[in-house]
Amino acid sequence: MPSAPTVRPRPLSPNIQIYRPQLTSVLSIANRMTGITLGAFAVALVVWLISVAAGPATYATVQAFIGSWLGQILLLGCTFCFFLHLCGGIRHLAWDAGYGFSLGAIYASGWAVVAASLLLTALTWVMGIMMAGHGT
């Protein structure tokens, strides 16, 4: 009688040490993270609006923080989060309409989301600096 084959226990799910993240999974996680971040920045926007209503001294304090290097980095991050979330949402809207499900289209649209987010962030900041008069 033949012996039973040796059964190796297999993992129940992909192990993080052997699983290579794919563009689609990274962008999916990033979309969720940017949504949470934008929620936090919405609270910060309300704080700024309250400071406007609270008077010149409070507004000046909040504006001083926004104008600091840390405030500017946070605003830059918020801008990028906004555009990444927006472009990812447009991509999902196309998917909801039934477009772009081939493997090539999925990767092309993923990289387009990243590129468009970087480009739109840069354009927004360049235009903002030019409009503020700092670019002259």
Stockholm file with secondary structure:
# STOCKHOLM 1.0

chainA/1-136         MPSAPTVRPRPLSPNIQIYRPQLTSVLSIANRMTGITLGAFAVALVVWLISVAAGPATYATVQAFIGSWLGQILLLGCTFCFFLHLCGGIRHLAWDAGYGFSLGAIYASGWAVVAASLLLTALTWVMGIMMAGHGT
#=GR chainA/1-136 SS CCCCCCCCCCCSSCCTTTCCCCHHHHHHHHHHHHHHHHHHHHHHHHHHHHHHHHCHHHHHHHHHHHHSHHHHHHHHHHHHHHHHHHHHHHHHHHHHTTCCCSHHHHHHHHHHHHHHHHHHHHHHHHHHHHHHTTTC
#=GC SS_cons         CCCCCCCCCCCSSCCTTTCCCCHHHHHHHHHHHHHHHHHHHHHHHHHHHHHHHHCHHHHHHHHHHHHSHHHHHHHHHHHHHHHHHHHHHHHHHHHHTTCCCSHHHHHHHHHHHHHHHHHHHHHHHHHHHHHHTTTC
//
